[in-house]
Amino acid sequence: MGGFIKESWDYKSHSLGPVILRITLGILWLEMGIQKLHPNFMKGLESKLRFWAEENPYPWYKYFLENFAIPHWQAFGYQVMIGEILVGLSLIFGILTVLSSFFGFLMIMNFYFASSYAEGERAWFFWIIAVSHMVVMLTRAGRAFGIDYFLAKRFPRSILW
């Protein structure tokens, strides 16, 4: 176990910064996913999706909302909730970090295209999260103080960790 900590600390392309960023993003996603376990999330989801589609400035995203998300709002809601929880846990424990950070990036960009134009939204918040996911992916932050350390040792050529 001591070798794991020393090698994780010494891993040349990682510093403590990306690890802290990875874990912080994980906590954020996990908390957002757990909040969606509340029944009020599903009660208000269809109307929220309709509101976002109503004046969405991105025609291709408006099409996605109207033709996929709204007609299948319950399945869509569960997918978002489960996705947030899985991405959160993956980032916290540093397992499949590159893959989960990619999915986190996709989810935050979906939130950006869905709601960033609405009054009261802060578009810069979405971009900070998106760039943070890119940093976690590019630094392979799960290889330091995460389960990806062990996976990278066993399967060094994989792009997933």
N, C-alpha and C positions, 0 to 999 in steps of 0.2 A: 504494500500500500504506500510506503514511503517513496518508492520509485515513481509511482503514479503522480504524486504531488510534486516531486522534484522535476520530473519530465514535463508535466503540465506547466509548471512555472517557467521552465526554460524553453518551452516550445517557441522557436524563433519568430514565427509570424504572428504570435499572439501576445497581447499584453493584457493586463487586468481590465482595461477599458472595454474591449469587445465582450469580455465575459460578463462584466457588470451590465452592459447594454443588453446582452442576450437574456440574462435573468430578469432584468427589468421589463423587457418586452414580454417575456413569458408571463410574468405576474400580471401585466396589463391585460393580455389576451385572456388569461384564466379568469381574472375578475370580470371582464366583459362577458365572457361565456356563462359564468355562474349567475350573473345578474339576469341573464335571459332564461334561466330556469324558472323564474317567477311567472305565474300565469298571465300577468298583465302584459308581458312581452308579446305573447301570441295574440292576445285580445286586440292590441293596437297595431299589429304589424301590417295587416292588409290596408288599413287607412293610411298608414305612414308610407307604404310603397306607392299608393295612389297619389298621395301628396307629392312625393318625389318625382313621379312620372309626369304630373300635370304640367309643370313649366320647365322641365329638364332641358337645359340648353344643348345637350349632346344627343343628336337624333338617333344615333346607333344605340346609345344607352337607354334612351326613352323606349325604343323598340324592345330592348331586352326586358325592361321592367314591365311593359304592357303585355308582352307576348310570352314571357316565361315566368318572371318572379310573381306577378300579381295572380295569374291563373293558378299557380301552384304555390301560393303564399305559405301554406302550412309546411310543406316539404322544404321549401326554401328557408323558412325560419329555423326548422330543426337542423338543417345543414349548416347554417351560419352558427348556431349555438354550439353544435358538436365540433365544428371546425375551429372555433375560437378556443374551446377547452383543449382540444388536441394540440393545437399549435402552442398554446400556453404551456402545457405539460412538457411537450417536446423541447421547448426552449429552456424551461427551468432546469430540466435534467440533462440537457445537452445531448439529446438523441435524435438522429436524423436532422440535424440542425439546418443544413443547407436546404433540404427539402421543405421542412416546416417554415423556415424563414421565407422561402419562395411563396408558399401558400399564404403566409401572413402578409407579404407584399401584395399579392393579388387581392386579398380581402380588403386591405386598407385602400387600395386603389378603387375597388368597387364602392366602398363607402364614400370616397372622394367624388366619383362620378355620379353617385346617387344623390348626394346632399350638399356638396361644398358650395353650391350657388345659393342655397337657401339662407334667408336672413338669420343672423345669429350664429351661423357656422363659421368656423375658423379654418380656412383652406390650408393655412400653413401647418396646422396640427397634423393633417393627413400626410403632408410632405415630410415632416420630421420623422414620423413613424415609417414611411416608405424608405427614406434614406437610411434610417437605422437598420431596417431589414437588409438592405444592400450591404451595409458594413458587416453585419453578422454573417451573411452569406460569403462575402469575399474574404473575410478573415478566418472562415471556418471555425467560428468561436466555440463550437461544441467540442473541439479537440483539446481544449484547455479546461480542466475542471468539469468535464462532462463525459457521458457514456460514449460519445463519439471517439474519445481518446482510445478506448479499447477496440472499437470497431475499425478505426484507422490502422491500428497495429495489426489486426487480423486480416483486413481487406484494404491494403494501402492504395489501391488504384480506383476505388469507388469515388464517385462525385457526390454521393449522398451525405458525407460527413467530412 
